[in-house]
Structures are given as C-alpha cells and as structure tokens.
Amino acid sequence: MGGEYFHFHTRVTQVELLGYTARNVKELYQGIKRVPSSSIYHHTHRYLEQHRYFSPEHPNDFSYWINNSLGLRKLGERIASVDIFQFSDIEDLRKEFLIILDEYLKTAPALRGCLPGEEFRFLSSKIFILPTPFKAHNLEEFSLYLKRVTVHSLYFHIFEAKVRLKRADNDFSCWLRDLGYKELAEKISKIDPYTHTLEGLRQKIINLVSEHLYGKDR
C-alpha cells in the first residue's frame, strides 16, 4: 500500500529443504513441533497459490501424506478438516495439528510406517516481495489493475499479509477502509478466501467493487 494510493506488490518463492523427514505419525508430530513457522505456512498454504483454477482435494500437505502414504483416511480427514482460515497466527495452527496428532498417538494400537521413498519431507519457503508498476488512486483503477496483476500478487495481498505477516486484515480491505469505503472493505474482509480458487477470488472482489461503483444492475 502507499498512503492514498494502493501499490500492488507480488511475491517470488524459493523453496528450501529443511532436512527433517517423517516415516510415521509420531515422526510427523515431532517434525511439526520443531520446524519453523515458515514450514507450517508452506505446507498449509502453498496449494492455494498453485491451484489457480481448481480447488485442491487436500487442503494441506500433512493430510495428503497421511491419507496417501500411510493410508490413514480418518486421521487424514481430521487434519484436512482444520479450517486454516480461522487461524490468524501460524503458531495456533501448529498447535491444532499437534493436538489432533497427539490424540491419535494416544489411542493408536500401532504405528504404521510409509514405504521407503515416501517419507514426508519438511520444506520451507523464502519469500521475496517485489513492487509491480500498478498503483491505484481510486476504485476504478483498483478494479482495472486487479484484473491485470498475477495471482501471486493477489495471493500476497489476501493471504500472506494477514497470516504470515500478521496484519489485522487483508491489504485490500485495510486500504479501502482508510479511504472511507467501510462497507466495501467489510464485504471483502468477510469473503472466505479458502473456499475460492485464486481466479474465483479475483472475480469475486472485482464484482464487489463493480457493485459499489455502478450498482448491482450494471
């Protein structure tokens, strides 16, 4: 953002291999407990950026691995059911996963291991934020540039700003609220971005801005 105008930024990601692997649920629990928060963020949010047009079957890497490599469907579904949108702090999200895995470990009759080569490998991401040439000074320009920026820019301003950077709200709503468009800001803020593809989310925001500018009949 930039005062009275909104400066769109984008992101470039460099994936890092942390050197931690898991062969069973206990080792996954230990890994989730020790890796940096950037790793938890990577394994729970990367699907959102990769699936531009289609929503993923599994909302995070942990549930995918538990289901496909360990064959523990019920546990995989429990991990998948964690609504990451409800967590504004990655550490709280980490704790939720640990609680579920700990409950399973206390009742599991035996540990089921994965096949050689299917170990869970903990990854992390280095994020580089870059400015784009697009600066919106009003709602018309905001809507126009929102159509032009990449999904990486959209992802940064909606997801990263609120969760990884621990801002109070997404960047779009913060800017609009500062300009006095409180009703529009609240409508965008209330969108559950995890139930949309990135392209669907882009169109949803554009539609809300258009309705505010021209009315629903336009």
Long-range contacts (C-beta under 8 A, 24 or more apart in sequence): 1-171, 1-174, 1-175, 2-135, 4-137, 4-179, 5-135, 5-136, 5-137, 6-135, 6-136, 6-142, 6-171, 6-172, 6-175, 7-131, 7-132, 7-134, 7-135, 8-131, 8-132, 8-134, 8-135, 8-136, 8-145, 8-149, 8-153, 8-157, 9-129, 9-130, 9-131, 9-132, 9-153, 9-156, 9-157, 10-129, 10-130, 10-131, 10-132, 10-149, 10-150, 10-152, 10-153, 10-156, 11-127, 11-128, 11-129, 11-130, 11-152, 11-153, 11-155, 11-156, 11-160, 12-127, 12-128, 12-130, 12-152, 13-125, 13-126, 13-127, 13-128, 14-125, 14-126, 14-128, 15-42, 15-123, 15-124, 15-125, 16-123, 16-124, 16-125, 16-126, 17-121, 17-123, 18-121, 18-122, 18-123, 18-124, 19-122, 20-121, 20-122, 21-119, 21-120, 21-121, 21-122, 22-119, 22-120, 22-122, 23-113, 23-114, 23-119, 23-120, 24-70, 24-111, 24-112, 24-113, 24-114, 25-66, 25-70, 25-72, 25-75, 25-101, 25-104, 25-105, 25-108, 25-111, 25-112, 26-105, 26-111, 27-120, 28-62, 28-65, 28-66, 28-101, 28-120, 29-98, 29-101, 29-102, 29-105, 31-120, 31-122, 32-62, 32-94, 32-97, 32-98, 32-101, 33-94, 33-98, 35-122, 35-124, 36-124, 37-90, 37-91, 37-94, 38-124, 38-125, 38-126, 38-164, 39-122, 39-123, 39-124, 40-90, 40-93, 40-94, 40-97, 41-90, 41-125, 41-163, 41-164, 42-123, 42-124, 42-125, 43-122, 43-123, 44-84, 44-93, 45-84, 45-159, 45-163, 45-164, 46-125, 48-155, 48-159, 48-193, 48-194, 48-198, 49-151, 49-152, 49-155, 49-159, 49-198, 51-197, 51-198, 52-151, 52-197, 52-198, 52-199, 53-197, 53-199, 54-197, 55-195, 55-196, 55-197, 59-84, 59-194, 60-84, 61-120, 62-97, 62-120, 65-114, 65-120, 69-114, 69-115, 69-118, 69-120, 70-112, 70-113, 70-114, 71-112, 72-112, 75-100, 75-101, 75-104, 78-104, 83-194, 84-194, 85-192, 85-193, 85-194, 87-163, 88-162, 88-163, 88-166, 89-163, 89-166, 90-163, 90-164, 127-160, 127-164, 129-156, 139-181, 139-209, 139-212, 139-213, 140-213, 142-209, 143-206, 143-209, 143-210, 143-213, 146-202, 146-205, 146-206, 146-209, 147-202, 147-206, 151-198, 151-199, 151-202, 154-198, 154-201, 154-202, 155-198, 158-193, 158-201, 159-193, 172-205, 181-212, 183-212, 184-208, 184-209, 184-212
